[in-house]
Amino acid sequence: VYFHRAQRCYSCIYAEEGTRYTVETYFADELASGKIIFAVFNAEDKENATIIEKYGAFTSSLFINTITDGTDHIEEVTEIWFVLGDDEAFAKVVRSKIEESLKG
């Protein structure tokens, strides 16, 4: 799940686009089957209050939620902010976090 603020900067747009590219490129089958869901929410939109509270989001943030036996295991992926602008490194961070999540 990717959260952004209403006013978007280069970094926030890059993070969303890089995550979307990684999910669609490396996890197309899981995305098509519904095993993986990629969602984007405005963290300032009151209509998103329930999911914002669930994730504890307040600004641009990427979270991976691994659901095991109906229980959420939410992890923020902070490493993405250190590799902005490096497409290969960004995809590697996101891909490895998703692979880790899929392993359980």
Backbone bond lengths (Angstrom), bond angles and torsions (degrees), N, CA, C in turn:
res aa  C-N    CA-C-N  psi(-1)  N-CA   C-N-CA  omega(-1)  CA-C   N-CA-C  phi
1 V - - - 1.441 - - 1.523 106.88 -
2 Y 1.327 115.73 129.16 1.462 120.38 177.97 1.524 109.38 -112.66
3 F 1.319 115.94 130.23 1.459 122.44 177.21 1.519 109.02 -111.47
4 H 1.318 115.84 143.78 1.461 120.71 175.25 1.518 109.16 -138.21
5 R 1.298 116.07 165.94 1.462 121.58 175.92 1.520 108.71 -91.31
6 A 1.316 116.95 168.57 1.467 121.24 -178.99 1.526 110.85 -64.07
7 Q 1.319 116.92 -43.06 1.464 120.24 177.18 1.519 107.44 -91.01
8 R 1.332 115.53 119.11 1.458 120.08 -171.38 1.519 111.51 -106.72
9 C 1.322 115.87 140.13 1.461 121.75 176.98 1.534 109.03 -109.92
10 Y 1.310 115.56 176.50 1.459 121.59 179.80 1.530 111.09 -55.20
11 S 1.316 117.01 -47.36 1.468 121.36 -175.81 1.519 112.05 -61.29
12 C 1.311 116.13 -42.72 1.464 121.34 -178.80 1.532 110.76 -66.84
13 I 1.311 116.36 -42.19 1.471 120.40 178.71 1.526 110.21 -67.03
14 Y 1.333 115.86 -42.90 1.466 120.72 178.29 1.526 110.80 -59.33
15 A 1.333 117.02 -44.50 1.464 121.08 -178.77 1.524 111.13 -62.02
16 E 1.321 117.10 -43.07 1.464 119.50 178.68 1.528 111.04 -65.52
17 E 1.328 116.46 -48.28 1.469 120.00 -178.46 1.523 111.80 -64.57
18 G 1.329 117.23 -39.67 1.465 121.11 179.11 1.517 112.31 -65.97
19 T 1.318 115.88 -39.12 1.461 120.01 178.00 1.520 110.39 -68.05
20 R 1.320 116.08 -45.33 1.465 120.14 178.81 1.536 110.42 -59.15
21 Y 1.333 117.14 -45.98 1.464 121.34 178.90 1.536 110.71 -58.60
22 T 1.319 116.68 -46.28 1.463 120.93 -178.01 1.519 111.13 -62.83
23 V 1.319 116.90 -47.16 1.467 120.88 -179.85 1.526 110.42 -62.56
24 E 1.317 117.44 -46.98 1.472 120.55 -177.12 1.519 112.68 -70.49
25 T 1.322 117.75 -29.47 1.465 121.34 -178.29 1.519 112.90 -82.78
26 Y 1.325 116.74 -47.38 1.462 120.85 -172.64 1.521 114.79 -97.53
27 F 1.319 116.85 -14.48 1.459 120.08 -176.30 1.525 111.60 -132.07
28 A 1.323 115.96 36.62 1.472 120.85 -177.18 1.527 111.92 -60.01
29 D 1.319 117.25 -42.03 1.472 120.64 -179.50 1.531 111.06 -65.15
30 E 1.336 116.55 -44.49 1.462 121.10 179.76 1.533 110.95 -66.27
31 L 1.311 115.75 -34.72 1.463 121.01 177.64 1.524 110.24 -68.37
32 A 1.325 116.17 -44.68 1.466 121.27 -179.73 1.532 111.80 -64.58
33 S 1.329 116.30 -35.60 1.468 120.04 -178.41 1.527 113.12 -82.00
34 G 1.337 116.68 -12.12 1.456 120.02 -177.53 1.518 113.87 89.07
35 K 1.339 116.97 1.57 1.458 119.96 178.13 1.527 110.47 -66.65
36 I 1.329 115.30 -32.05 1.460 122.45 174.87 1.519 107.83 -119.42
37 I 1.300 115.51 138.36 1.464 121.55 175.06 1.516 107.19 -126.45
38 F 1.322 116.42 130.69 1.460 120.70 174.93 1.519 107.24 -111.44
39 A 1.321 115.89 121.22 1.462 120.73 -178.63 1.521 109.45 -129.93
40 V 1.325 114.99 149.15 1.464 121.92 -179.50 1.526 108.24 -126.18
41 F 1.334 115.39 132.98 1.459 120.66 -179.09 1.526 110.93 -134.65
42 N 1.317 115.43 144.90 1.451 121.62 172.25 1.525 106.84 -80.16
43 A 1.320 117.25 118.44 1.464 122.24 -176.54 1.525 112.78 -73.06
44 E 1.319 117.00 -5.95 1.465 120.24 178.87 1.528 112.43 -105.86
45 D 1.318 116.58 -3.28 1.460 121.27 -178.28 1.522 109.68 -84.07
46 K 1.303 116.81 119.53 1.473 121.96 -177.73 1.534 112.28 -60.55
47 E 1.327 116.91 -25.85 1.471 120.36 178.04 1.532 111.51 -65.11
48 N 1.313 116.91 -20.30 1.465 121.90 -179.34 1.533 112.31 -97.93
49 A 1.323 117.39 14.20 1.462 122.07 -173.02 1.527 113.69 -54.36
50 T 1.311 117.85 -41.03 1.470 120.69 -177.21 1.525 111.23 -64.92
51 I 1.323 117.11 -47.29 1.476 119.38 -178.65 1.525 110.99 -73.07
52 I 1.317 117.22 -33.12 1.468 120.99 176.24 1.527 109.65 -61.44
53 E 1.315 116.17 -45.09 1.465 120.95 179.13 1.527 110.96 -65.48
54 K 1.322 116.67 -41.99 1.469 121.21 -179.93 1.527 111.26 -57.22
55 Y 1.333 116.12 -42.43 1.461 120.77 -176.73 1.531 113.14 -91.72
56 G 1.309 117.05 -15.68 1.459 119.76 -177.52 1.521 112.01 73.05
57 A 1.310 116.74 29.02 1.468 121.69 -177.29 1.525 110.11 -83.86
58 F 1.320 115.60 143.31 1.461 119.56 175.20 1.521 111.53 -141.10
59 T 1.305 116.50 -9.16 1.456 121.58 178.99 1.527 107.84 -152.39
60 S 1.318 117.73 -169.09 1.461 120.91 179.72 1.522 109.78 -59.45
61 S 1.333 115.70 121.53 1.458 121.11 -175.52 1.517 110.19 -156.12
62 L 1.335 115.53 146.01 1.452 121.76 173.77 1.520 108.12 -114.54
63 F 1.318 115.56 130.39 1.453 121.74 178.85 1.521 109.71 -126.33
64 I 1.317 115.51 146.35 1.459 121.32 170.12 1.518 106.27 -116.56
65 N 1.306 114.48 127.07 1.460 120.93 179.59 1.521 107.95 -113.42
66 T 1.316 115.90 110.42 1.453 121.54 175.87 1.524 106.62 -95.49
67 I 1.320 116.10 118.77 1.464 120.19 -178.39 1.521 108.07 -100.54
68 T 1.329 115.26 116.98 1.460 121.97 -179.19 1.521 108.24 -121.81
69 D 1.323 115.45 121.54 1.463 121.34 -179.30 1.530 111.33 51.76
70 G 1.326 115.63 40.20 1.454 121.03 177.18 1.516 115.55 78.95
71 T 1.327 116.72 4.05 1.463 121.15 -178.94 1.525 110.29 -106.69
72 D 1.335 116.19 131.00 1.462 121.74 177.96 1.515 110.90 -76.60
73 H 1.322 115.77 136.73 1.464 123.45 172.66 1.523 105.49 -127.01
74 I 1.325 115.68 91.72 1.463 122.58 -172.42 1.515 109.90 -94.47
75 E 1.338 115.31 129.15 1.457 121.21 179.38 1.525 108.69 -130.77
76 E 1.318 116.43 128.74 1.462 120.23 174.88 1.524 108.72 -81.25
77 V 1.329 116.10 137.51 1.462 121.72 179.94 1.527 107.75 -101.35
78 T 1.315 116.40 87.38 1.464 121.27 -176.51 1.534 112.51 -80.59
79 E 1.315 116.93 -20.13 1.470 120.64 -176.90 1.527 113.32 -61.28
80 I 1.333 116.91 -22.61 1.475 118.81 -177.67 1.519 112.19 -61.02
81 W 1.311 117.57 -30.40 1.474 120.70 -175.73 1.518 112.04 -71.32
82 F 1.322 118.44 -16.75 1.461 121.77 179.85 1.523 112.98 -89.83
83 V 1.336 116.60 -8.56 1.469 119.94 -177.83 1.529 112.20 -122.88
84 L 1.313 117.12 19.40 1.464 120.38 178.32 1.522 109.98 -58.36
85 G 1.323 115.54 135.49 1.453 120.83 178.77 1.524 113.39 91.50
86 D 1.313 117.39 -14.83 1.465 121.86 177.28 1.523 106.94 -106.26
87 D 1.323 115.75 92.19 1.465 121.32 -173.26 1.523 112.97 -53.86
88 E 1.321 116.58 -44.05 1.464 120.80 -177.23 1.532 111.19 -65.87
89 A 1.326 116.71 -46.35 1.467 120.60 -179.75 1.526 110.96 -66.48
90 F 1.326 116.63 -38.78 1.459 120.57 179.66 1.530 109.89 -62.11
91 A 1.328 116.14 -50.04 1.469 120.46 -179.95 1.526 110.58 -61.09
92 K 1.324 117.15 -37.28 1.469 120.90 -179.85 1.531 110.90 -63.49
93 V 1.328 117.13 -43.18 1.471 121.13 178.89 1.525 110.52 -62.04
94 V 1.329 116.17 -50.77 1.464 120.37 -177.65 1.524 110.59 -64.74
95 R 1.312 116.07 -44.74 1.465 120.72 -179.12 1.529 111.22 -60.67
96 S 1.320 117.00 -45.05 1.472 118.92 -177.93 1.525 111.24 -66.92
97 K 1.320 117.97 -36.91 1.472 120.47 177.37 1.529 111.52 -65.17
98 I 1.332 116.45 -40.04 1.468 119.48 178.32 1.517 110.56 -68.90
99 E 1.324 117.46 -43.20 1.473 120.22 178.16 1.527 110.88 -59.66
100 E 1.329 115.67 -41.71 1.461 121.26 177.52 1.527 110.48 -60.23
101 S 1.315 115.89 -42.95 1.457 121.31 179.65 1.528 111.35 -64.49
102 L 1.315 116.26 -41.28 1.465 120.37 -178.65 1.530 112.19 -66.10
103 K 1.317 116.37 -28.25 1.469 120.30 178.35 1.521 111.50 -73.12
104 G 1.354 114.51 -20.62 1.466 118.63 178.00 1.427 112.89 92.72
